Amino acid sequence: MMKKLSVALFLWLAFLSPAWADQTVGPTNSIIRNKQGQLTGTGATAQIVPGVAGQSIYICGWHVTNTAASGTFQFSYGTGTTCTSGTNITPSFTVSNTAPSADHITAAWTNGGQGQTLCVNATVTTVVVMVFYSQF
């Protein structure tokens, strides 16, 4: 009986060990979205969220619709209203009047550098983009 109790106590203590707490994967504090930006397609790259010095934009998702048969959009970070010297952060997605594009979760999945602007390159003017983000 004492041996079974010792084994049970050992296992119980092993699972309460502080080492288990150190096994965190990813950030311990999720970034929750609290803002949204909107843009109607321009047929070119355009700013959807302006950059703020010392702050980064953390994207949590988007919802994009299109009234035309087909068009594409792509997100990028950069400087200025057209994301000069921008870095694409998504591939080019196709969106049509029968297939909107949506991808959003409550926690951020990407961010740009401090002061960078978030832009969307919509190839047609019939695309309407809503992006969910936090900025700090």
C-alpha positions as CSV (number, residue, x, y, z in Angstrom):
1,M,0.0,0.0,0.0
2,M,2.8,2.4,0.9
3,K,4.5,1.7,-2.5
4,K,1.3,2.6,-4.4
5,L,0.9,5.8,-2.3
6,S,4.5,6.7,-3.0
7,V,4.1,6.2,-6.8
8,A,0.9,8.2,-6.8
9,L,2.5,11.0,-4.8
10,F,5.5,11.1,-7.2
11,L,3.2,11.3,-10.3
12,W,1.1,14.0,-8.7
13,L,4.2,16.1,-7.8
14,A,5.7,15.5,-11.3
15,F,2.6,17.1,-12.9
16,L,2.7,20.0,-10.6
17,S,6.4,20.7,-11.3
18,P,7.2,24.3,-12.3
19,A,9.0,22.8,-15.4
20,W,5.6,22.1,-16.9
21,A,4.8,25.8,-16.7
22,D,7.9,26.6,-18.8
23,Q,6.6,24.6,-21.8
24,T,4.6,27.6,-23.2
25,V,4.5,27.6,-27.0
26,G,4.0,31.1,-28.6
27,P,3.4,34.4,-26.9
28,T,1.8,34.3,-23.5
29,N,-0.4,37.4,-24.2
30,S,-2.6,37.3,-27.3
31,I,-3.1,40.5,-29.3
32,I,-6.8,41.1,-29.6
33,R,-8.2,43.1,-32.4
34,N,-10.0,46.3,-31.5
35,K,-10.1,48.3,-34.8
36,Q,-11.2,47.9,-38.3
37,G,-10.3,49.6,-41.6
38,Q,-12.3,49.8,-44.8
39,L,-11.4,50.5,-48.4
40,T,-13.1,50.3,-51.7
41,G,-10.8,49.0,-54.4
42,T,-8.8,51.5,-56.4
43,G,-7.3,49.2,-59.1
44,A,-3.9,49.9,-57.5
45,T,-2.1,49.7,-54.1
46,A,-3.8,52.0,-51.5
47,Q,-3.5,52.6,-47.8
48,I,-6.1,50.9,-45.6
49,V,-4.5,51.7,-42.2
50,P,-2.1,54.6,-41.8
51,G,1.2,54.1,-40.0
52,V,1.9,55.8,-36.7
53,A,5.4,56.5,-35.6
54,G,6.5,54.0,-32.9
55,Q,3.5,51.7,-33.4
56,S,3.0,48.5,-35.3
57,I,-0.2,47.2,-37.0
58,Y,-1.2,43.7,-36.0
59,I,-3.6,42.1,-38.4
60,C,-6.3,39.7,-37.2
61,G,-8.1,39.1,-40.4
62,W,-10.2,40.5,-43.3
63,H,-13.5,40.2,-45.2
64,V,-13.4,41.1,-48.9
65,T,-16.3,41.2,-51.3
66,N,-16.5,42.0,-55.0
67,T,-19.4,42.9,-57.2
68,A,-17.5,42.0,-60.4
69,A,-17.1,38.6,-61.9
70,S,-13.4,38.4,-60.8
71,G,-10.6,40.5,-59.2
72,T,-7.7,40.0,-56.9
73,F,-6.4,41.6,-53.7
74,Q,-3.1,41.4,-51.7
75,F,-2.0,43.0,-48.4
76,S,1.4,44.6,-47.9
77,Y,3.3,46.8,-45.4
78,G,5.3,49.7,-46.4
79,T,5.6,53.5,-46.1
80,G,3.3,56.2,-47.3
81,T,-0.2,55.9,-48.8
82,T,0.9,53.4,-51.4
83,C,3.3,51.3,-49.2
84,T,6.4,52.4,-51.1
85,S,9.1,49.7,-50.8
86,G,6.4,47.5,-49.5
87,T,6.6,43.9,-48.4
88,N,3.7,41.6,-49.4
89,I,2.4,39.7,-46.4
90,T,-0.2,37.6,-48.3
91,P,-0.3,36.0,-51.7
92,S,-2.7,37.5,-54.3
93,F,-6.2,36.2,-53.6
94,T,-9.0,36.0,-56.1
95,V,-12.4,37.2,-55.1
96,S,-15.6,37.2,-57.2
97,N,-19.2,38.2,-56.8
98,T,-20.0,34.6,-55.9
99,A,-17.1,33.9,-53.6
100,P,-16.1,36.5,-51.0
101,S,-12.8,36.1,-49.1
102,A,-12.8,36.0,-45.4
103,D,-10.1,35.1,-42.9
104,H,-10.3,36.4,-39.4
105,I,-9.6,35.2,-35.9
106,T,-9.6,37.1,-32.6
107,A,-5.8,37.1,-32.2
108,A,-3.2,38.7,-34.4
109,W,-1.2,36.6,-36.8
110,T,1.1,39.1,-38.5
111,N,2.5,42.6,-38.0
112,G,4.6,45.2,-39.8
113,G,7.4,47.3,-38.5
114,Q,6.9,50.3,-36.4
115,G,5.5,53.2,-38.3
116,Q,4.6,51.2,-41.4
117,T,1.4,51.6,-43.3
118,L,-0.9,48.7,-44.2
119,C,-2.0,48.7,-47.8
120,V,-4.2,46.5,-50.1
121,N,-3.6,46.1,-53.8
122,A,-7.0,45.5,-55.3
123,T,-6.9,44.9,-59.1
124,V,-10.4,46.1,-59.6
125,T,-12.4,49.1,-58.3
126,T,-15.4,46.8,-57.3
127,V,-13.6,45.1,-54.4
128,V,-14.6,46.2,-50.9
129,V,-12.1,45.4,-48.1
130,M,-12.6,45.3,-44.4
131,V,-9.5,44.5,-42.3
132,F,-9.5,43.8,-38.5
133,Y,-6.5,44.9,-36.6
134,S,-4.9,46.4,-33.5
135,Q,-2.2,49.1,-33.5
136,F,0.1,50.0,-30.7
